[in-house]
Structures are given as structure tokens and as C-alpha cells.
Amino acid sequence: MSQTLKCISPIDGSVYAERPVLSLNAAQAAAKAAREAQKAWAARPVQERVDLVMAGVAAVGAMNDEIVPELAHMMGRPTRYGGEFGGFEERAGHMAGIAVESLADIEVGEDATFKRYIKRIPHGVVFVVAPWNYPYMTAINTVAPALIAGNTVMLKHATQTLLVGERMAQAFHSAGIPEDVFQNVFLSHDVTNDLIAGNAFDFVNFTGSVGGGQAMERAAAGTFTGVGTELGGKDPGYVMEDADLDAAVDTLVDGAMFNAGQCCCGIERIYVHESLYDQFVEKAVAIVNGYKLGHPMDADTTMGPMANVRFAQEVRAQIAEALADGAVAHIDTMAEDDGGAYLTPQILTNVTHDMRVMRDESFGPVVGIMKVSSDAEAIKLMNDSEFGLTASLWTQDVDRAGRIGDELETGTVFMNRADYLDPGLCWTGCKNTGRGGGLSVIGFHNLTRPKSYHLKKVTS
């Protein structure tokens, strides 16, 4: 009996979509087809691959009116925010724009005796396992540069956003990318592990939980298959005494609460200099009290349900534990909070790092705010985490931000902004956030391997 994947809509708990998974034999055949198609795809000129990928991106954009309500049904994001196509196109477009230069041979030197250079060679078949929280943008981070670099791609999307991979495959195939070059697949965990362990892929990129990343690495153990992981975070913000207070509050609270807090680089803990602390908390509470929790298809809704009831229950548990240990909650339970996926956003003070809400990834609309008296204290607290994705620093002093950034254990340092992925910079992390790097020229380097040429000329 075949297994079926079911997307349960957080709107009402109904089954929104379901798809049967591939058997191991069928999955192996798909991977074999991807491998057989790869050399011909890589033989095409880089610019031709770029043009096809960008045509596929445009075809996704043409579906946006259908995609936006589909996302609301699958993972709860309000339709008023218009979907993800802006970031989807920006990331793909940047990688397309730097492709020729990034993939060009590295000339080491040539003289009368030797010609030496390094080529960037595609890995072969790239397996992309994408998450549900920003399902289009997170997928395109790897799909676009992998295809442009000459790899074939198999995409496995999260069950919560079951239809996203189908949409992307439909769009890319309509633009002329061969079906075996870009495949959307529905796989069980067991079949996924068997494919990785059986060397079906040459590179695996996984975005998701720490446990999921560990499972990928275990499956790949001994195969020498490269594995890149981005496993979330507990991203801090630090507001210094010279910060633009209004800008800091607006951006950090939005970074903590947008998408119901379900952002890989969302702000989950905030440290504020004692001179601004009271004002910061007051302004933050006023912003969150202005949110409208409700049905994501309602134009007035600013915060929809979390993507799954179990995600909301984890956030509720962290809040309840913190309150029992002395934390103070500033937001009264909203009428629309149903005890299920619809969850009241919360601001907590009187929190400590002994509380799970300040240590474990919450991935929901809650943020703890602590008072600090110095940069040294803030740095110590920001580094007191098993994760290291981004940190957001608020000051008017660029040099100071740079010095503090040098001491932070994180993949990205922001100054006076937060919760944004710049495709010109490497998206990377450290500690339990994972290993590897996407986007930028480094993203192309991670999706290819170096091949050196040392050619000795025949001289008379």
C-alpha cells in the first residue's frame, strides 16, 4: 500500500492537498534519468541555461494570482502580503547576473612552457530539500544556481507546502527546461535516506530542523556526498544607546512577528541598552497590540495562523514555562486565539537564558526582551546560543558595529536592518545552524567542484 503525503491547512484543519510518494524503484529511476540528462544540460552554454532559468522564474510569476491564496491555504500567510515572487525573482536574477563571471575559468598563469587554470565543474545531480515557511524563496536559493551551473536538480518540498514543487516544475518545463533536468518528487523519509545512502545524488542541500539535518548527514555518511545545511536559528537583536529607537522597534518587532514568526532568520531575542529599554518595550507592545489575528484570506488580517497546530503548541509551551519561571507577558490573549494554529503574538520581559524561550528555537510569534548595560554584556548574551545564523545591531556607528560583529558567532551581521537575505552575500551559518553557504559567488562555488589543468606545452 503506497504512502500518501497530506497537507493539512492551518485555516481549518482540512486536507488541502495530498500526493502519493514514489516507490524506491520509481525514485531510483527518477534519479537515474536526472544523471543521464546532466551532461547534455551542462554542455549547453552558460547564457542559454541562464535564459531558460529566468524564463522559468517569469513563468512562476505569471502564476502569482493563483499562488498567493494557495500559500494562505497551505501555511497560513495572509494574502495581503502578496506572496514571495519579489524575493524569488531577486535571488534568481542576482545569481543569473553573476553566473558567467562566477563560473569562468580561474586563470593561474601561462608562459612558453605551461598553461594552468581551474575550471568550475558541476557536481552532477543536486538534491534540494526545501522548507515550508518561505517555500518559493528558500527553494530558488539552490535551484536557480544549481541549474545555471550545469547540474540537474531533484526538488523535494515540505509536506506543508506540497504544491510548491509542482508549480515550479510546471513553470520551468513550460519555459523549456527538460523534464529530467528539473524534477519535483514526492518522497518518504525512508526512500529519501535510501537514495542518499545509495549515492543517487552528488550534492544535497537541506533547509529545515537540526534533527532533519542530522538525518541527512547520517544518510550520507561514508558516501562522500556533499551536504549543505541551513537549520534555523535563535537570532538576536541588540539596540545600543545611540540607536534610532523608532526604526529599531519597527524593524525588530516586524522581524520577530512577520509570517507568524516563522522565519529562518527571524528575531527571537532582543537586548536593549538600559537607557532605551523602557521606551523600546512600550513601543513594541503598542505595535503588537495593533496586529489583527485572523483568517489569512481576510484583507484586514495582518497575522494568520501558524502553519501547523503542533508548531503553535510548542510556542505556547515555551511561553507557559517562561511565565511559570517569572517572565512577564505584555499581550492579552486575542479573541481569535483558538488554542490551535491561531496564536496570540507575545512579548515577554523579565526573561533569562535559563528559559527555553530564550534558548530553543521558537519559530513563532514570541520574542523575549532583556536589558543590558554594555556591549560586552550584549555580546556574551548574543553568543550564548547553540545557533548562529544572523544578528541585528542597531547603532549609528559603523565601526562599532563592525567591531561587535567580529566577536559574534553568526553567519551574517546586520546593522540597522534585520530578517533579510541579500543574494550578493553568502547565506551561511555556524554552530547548530549548519554548514555550507548559498547565493553569492560562494553559492556557485559550493554547487560546483574545482578541476585543475596543468598543461605542459611541447617545445622544440
C-alpha positions in Angstrom: 0.0 0.0 0.0 1.5 3.3 -1.1 2.1 6.1 1.4 0.3 9.5 0.8 1.6 12.9 1.9 -1.2 15.2 3.1 -1.1 19.0 3.5 -3.3 19.9 6.4 -4.5 23.5 6.1 -3.9 25.6 9.3 -7.0 27.6 8.4 -9.5 24.9 9.4 -7.6 21.6 9.8 -8.9 20.2 6.5 -6.8 18.2 4.0 -5.9 20.8 1.4 -3.8 18.6 -0.9 -2.4 15.0 -1.0 0.0 13.2 -3.2 1.3 9.6 -3.3 5.0 9.1 -2.7 7.3 7.4 -5.1 8.4 3.9 -4.5 12.1 3.2 -4.1 12.3 1.8 -7.6 10.5 4.8 -9.1 12.6 7.2 -7.1 15.8 5.5 -8.3 14.6 5.7 -11.9 14.0 9.4 -11.5 17.5 9.9 -10.1 18.9 7.8 -13.0 17.1 9.9 -15.5 18.5 13.1 -13.9 22.0 11.7 -14.1 21.6 10.7 -17.7 20.3 14.2 -18.6 23.0 16.1 -16.8 25.9 16.0 -19.3 23.8 17.3 -22.1 22.4 20.1 -19.9 25.9 21.0 -18.7 27.1 21.1 -22.3 24.8 24.0 -23.1 26.3 27.5 -23.0 26.0 29.2 -19.6 23.9 32.0 -21.0 21.5 29.6 -22.5 21.0 27.9 -19.1 20.6 31.4 -17.5 17.9 32.4 -20.1 16.0 29.2 -19.5 16.1 29.5 -15.7 14.9 33.1 -15.8 12.1 32.2 -18.2 11.1 29.6 -15.7 11.2 32.3 -12.9 9.0 34.5 -15.0 6.5 31.7 -15.6 6.2 31.3 -11.8 5.5 35.0 -11.6 2.7 34.6 -14.1 1.0 32.2 -11.7 1.2 34.5 -8.7 -2.5 35.3 -8.5 -3.1 31.5 -8.0 0.0 31.0 -5.8 -0.9 33.6 -3.2 -4.2 32.1 -2.0 -2.7 28.7 -2.3 0.1 29.6 0.1 -2.6 31.0 2.5 -4.4 27.7 2.5 -1.2 25.6 2.9 0.8 27.6 5.5 -1.4 30.4 6.7 0.3 33.6 5.4 -2.2 36.4 4.9 -2.9 37.2 1.2 -2.4 40.9 1.8 1.3 40.4 1.7 1.2 39.2 -1.9 3.4 36.1 -1.8 7.1 35.7 -2.4 7.7 36.5 -6.1 9.7 39.7 -5.4 12.3 37.8 -3.4 12.1 34.8 -5.6 12.9 36.8 -8.7 15.6 39.0 -6.9 17.6 36.0 -5.8 17.4 34.1 -9.1 18.1 37.3 -11.0 21.2 38.1 -9.0 22.6 34.6 -9.5 21.9 34.8 -13.2 23.6 38.2 -13.4 26.9 36.9 -11.8 26.9 33.4 -13.4 29.3 33.9 -16.3 31.9 35.6 -14.1 31.4 33.2 -11.2 31.7 30.1 -13.3 34.5 31.3 -15.5 37.9 29.5 -15.5 40.4 30.8 -12.9 43.5 31.7 -14.9 46.6 30.8 -12.9 49.2 31.6 -15.5 50.6 30.8 -18.9 54.1 31.1 -20.3 56.1 29.3 -23.1 56.1 26.1 -21.1 52.8 25.7 -19.2 49.2 26.7 -19.3 47.5 26.5 -15.9 43.8 27.1 -15.0 41.0 25.9 -12.7 37.5 25.1 -14.1 34.3 25.0 -12.1 32.6 21.6 -12.8 29.0 20.9 -11.8 28.6 18.2 -9.2 26.1 16.3 -11.3 22.7 15.7 -9.6 21.7 18.1 -6.9 19.0 17.1 -4.4 17.2 20.1 -2.8 15.1 19.6 0.3 13.1 22.8 0.9 11.1 24.0 3.9 7.6 25.3 4.1 8.0 28.7 5.7 9.1 30.6 2.6 8.7 27.7 0.2 9.5 29.5 -3.1 12.3 31.7 -1.9 14.2 29.0 0.0 13.9 26.6 -2.9 15.1 29.1 -5.5 18.2 29.8 -3.4 19.7 26.5 -4.6 17.5 25.5 -7.6 18.5 28.5 -9.8 22.3 28.5 -9.2 22.4 24.7 -9.4 20.7 24.6 -12.8 22.7 27.6 -14.1 25.9 25.9 -13.0 25.1 22.8 -15.1 23.6 20.4 -12.5 20.3 18.6 -12.8 18.0 19.1 -9.8 15.6 17.0 -7.9 13.4 19.0 -5.6 11.6 17.6 -2.6 9.4 20.0 -0.8 7.9 20.0 2.7 4.6 18.3 3.0 3.1 21.5 4.5 3.7 23.2 1.1 3.0 20.2 -1.0 2.1 22.0 -4.2 5.1 24.4 -4.5 7.4 22.0 -6.2 4.7 21.1 -8.7 4.2 24.8 -9.5 7.9 25.3 -10.0 8.3 22.2 -12.2 5.3 23.2 -14.3 6.7 26.7 -14.8 10.3 25.6 -15.6 9.2 22.9 -18.0 6.9 25.4 -19.8 9.9 27.6 -20.3 11.9 24.9 -22.0 13.9 23.2 -19.2 13.8 19.5 -19.9 11.7 17.4 -17.5 14.6 15.2 -16.5 16.8 18.2 -15.8 14.4 19.6 -13.1 12.2 17.2 -11.3 9.8 17.6 -8.4 9.5 14.4 -6.4 7.3 13.2 -3.5 9.4 11.0 -1.2 9.0 9.3 2.1 11.8 9.7 4.7 12.9 6.1 4.2 13.2 6.4 0.4 15.0 9.7 0.8 17.5 8.1 3.1 18.0 5.2 0.8 18.6 7.4 -2.2 21.2 9.5 -0.3 22.9 6.4 1.1 22.9 4.8 -2.4 24.8 7.6 -4.0 21.9 8.7 -6.1 23.0 12.4 -5.7 26.2 14.3 -5.9 25.2 17.1 -3.6 22.4 17.5 -1.0 21.1 20.9 0.1 18.7 20.7 3.1 16.9 23.5 4.9 14.9 22.6 8.0 15.3 21.4 11.5 18.5 20.3 13.3 17.1 16.8 13.5 16.4 16.8 9.8 19.9 18.0 9.0 21.4 15.3 11.2 19.3 12.7 9.4 20.7 13.9 6.0 24.3 13.7 7.3 23.7 10.2 8.7 22.3 9.0 5.4 25.3 10.4 3.5 27.9 9.1 5.9 30.6 7.2 4.0 29.3 8.2 0.6 31.4 11.4 0.3 28.3 13.1 -1.0 28.5 16.8 -0.1 25.7 18.0 2.3 24.9 21.7 2.8 22.5 22.5 5.7 20.7 25.6 7.0 18.9 24.6 10.2 17.4 27.7 11.7 18.4 30.0 14.4 17.7 32.0 17.6 18.6 35.3 16.0 19.3 38.2 18.4 18.9 42.0 18.0 21.0 44.4 20.0 19.8 48.1 20.4 22.6 50.4 21.5 22.2 53.7 23.3 22.7 55.7 20.1 20.2 53.8 18.0 17.3 55.3 16.0 14.8 53.9 18.5 11.7 54.1 16.3 13.4 52.4 13.4 14.8 49.7 15.7 11.5 48.9 17.3 9.6 48.8 14.0 12.2 46.6 12.3 12.9 44.2 15.1 9.3 43.6 16.1 8.4 43.0 12.4 11.4 40.7 12.2 10.1 38.8 15.2 6.4 38.6 14.2 6.1 38.6 10.4 4.9 35.3 8.9 3.7 34.5 12.4 7.3 34.4 13.5 8.1 31.5 11.1 11.3 32.9 9.5 14.6 31.2 9.5 16.4 34.5 10.3 13.5 36.0 12.4 14.4 37.9 15.5 13.8 35.7 18.6 15.5 37.6 21.3 16.2 41.3 21.8 18.8 43.0 24.0 18.3 46.8 24.6 20.6 49.2 26.3 19.2 50.2 29.7 18.8 53.9 28.6 16.3 52.9 25.9 14.8 49.8 27.4 11.5 51.1 28.8 10.7 53.1 25.7 11.5 50.2 23.5 9.2 47.8 25.4 6.4 50.3 25.4 6.6 50.9 21.7 7.0 47.2 20.9 3.9 46.4 22.9 1.9 49.1 21.1 2.9 47.7 17.7 1.9 44.1 18.5 -1.4 45.2 20.1 -2.2 46.7 16.7 -2.0 43.4 14.9 -5.1 41.7 13.6 -5.0 37.9 14.1 -7.4 36.1 11.8 -8.3 34.2 8.6 -5.4 34.7 6.1 -7.9 35.4 3.2 -9.3 38.4 5.1 -7.9 41.6 3.8 -7.8 43.1 7.3 -5.7 40.2 8.7 -2.1 41.1 9.5 -1.2 37.8 11.2 -2.6 34.4 10.1 -2.4 31.0 11.8 0.8 29.2 12.3 1.4 26.6 9.7 0.5 23.6 12.0 -1.1 23.2 15.3 1.9 21.4 16.7 4.1 24.4 15.9 1.8 26.7 17.8 1.7 24.3 20.8 5.5 24.4 21.0 5.4 28.2 21.2 2.6 28.1 23.8 4.7 25.6 25.9 7.7 27.9 25.8 5.6 30.9 26.8 3.9 29.0 29.6 7.2 27.7 31.0 8.7 31.2 30.9 5.7 32.7 32.7 6.0 30.0 35.4 9.6 30.9 35.9 8.8 34.7 36.4 8.6 36.1 32.9 6.0 38.9 32.2 3.7 38.7 29.2 2.6 42.0 27.7 -0.1 41.0 25.2 -3.5 39.8 26.3 -4.9 36.7 24.6 -6.6 37.8 21.4 -10.2 36.8 20.7 -9.2 34.9 17.6 -6.7 32.7 19.5 -8.4 29.3 19.3 -5.9 27.3 21.3 -4.8 25.7 18.0 -3.0 27.2 15.0 -4.3 30.7 15.6 -1.9 32.0 18.3 -1.7 35.4 20.0 1.7 37.1 19.3 3.6 37.7 22.6 6.2 40.0 24.0 8.0 38.7 27.2 10.2 40.7 29.6 11.9 39.6 32.8 13.3 36.7 30.8 16.6 34.9 31.3 18.7 32.4 29.4 17.6 29.7 31.8 14.2 29.8 30.0 13.7 27.7 26.8 12.0 30.7 25.1 15.5 32.4 25.1 17.4 29.2 24.2 15.4 26.9 22.0 14.2 27.9 18.5 10.6 29.1 18.9 9.8 29.7 15.2 6.7 31.5 16.2 5.3 35.0 17.2 7.1 35.4 20.5 10.1 37.4 21.5 11.9 38.0 24.8 13.4 41.4 25.6 16.3 41.8 28.0 18.0 45.0 29.4 21.8 45.3 29.0 24.3 47.8 30.2 27.3 47.3 27.9 28.5 45.9 24.5 30.4 43.2 26.4 27.2 42.0 28.2 25.3 42.1 24.9 27.9 40.1 23.0 28.1 37.5 25.7 24.3 37.0 25.6 24.1 37.0 21.8 26.7 34.3 21.7 25.0 32.3 24.3 23.1 30.1 21.8 23.6 26.8 20.1 22.6 28.6 16.8 24.4 31.1 14.7 22.5 32.5 11.7 22.2 36.3 11.9 22.5 39.1 14.4 21.0 42.6 14.1 22.9 45.5 15.5 21.4 49.0 16.0 23.7 51.9 16.2 24.8 55.0 14.3 28.5 53.9 14.4 29.5 51.6 11.5 32.9 50.9 13.0 31.4 49.9 16.4 29.0 47.6 14.6 31.9 46.1 12.7 33.9 45.5 15.9 31.0 43.9 17.7 30.2 41.8 14.6 33.8 40.4 14.6 33.1 39.0 18.1 29.7 37.4 17.2 29.3 33.7 16.4 27.0 34.1 13.5 26.8 33.8 9.7 25.5 37.3 8.9 25.8 40.6 10.8 23.2 43.2 10.0 23.4 46.9 11.0 20.1 48.8 11.2 18.1 46.1 9.5 17.1 42.5 10.1 15.4 39.5 8.6 16.6 39.9 5.0 18.6 37.8 2.7 20.9 39.8 0.4 21.7 37.5 -2.6 25.0 39.3 -3.1 26.2 37.9 0.2 26.8 34.3 1.2 23.9 32.9 3.2 25.5 30.8 5.8 25.7 29.9 9.5 27.7 28.3 12.2 27.2 26.0 15.2 23.8 24.1 15.0 22.6 26.4 12.3 24.6 24.1 9.9 27.3 24.3 7.3 27.7 25.4 3.8 26.7 28.6 2.0 24.2 29.7 -0.6 23.8 32.5 -3.0 26.6 35.0 -4.0 29.7 33.7 -5.9 30.3 31.3 -3.0 26.9 29.7 -3.7 28.2 28.8 -7.2 31.4 27.5 -5.8 29.5 25.2 -3.4 27.4 23.8 -6.3 30.5 23.0 -8.4 33.8 21.4 -7.8 37.2 22.7 -8.8 39.1 20.9 -11.6 42.7 21.9 -12.2 44.5 21.9 -15.5 48.3 21.8 -15.6 49.2 21.6 -19.3 52.8 21.3 -20.3 53.5 22.5 -23.8 55.7 20.6 -26.3 58.6 22.8 -27.2 61.3 22.1 -29.8 
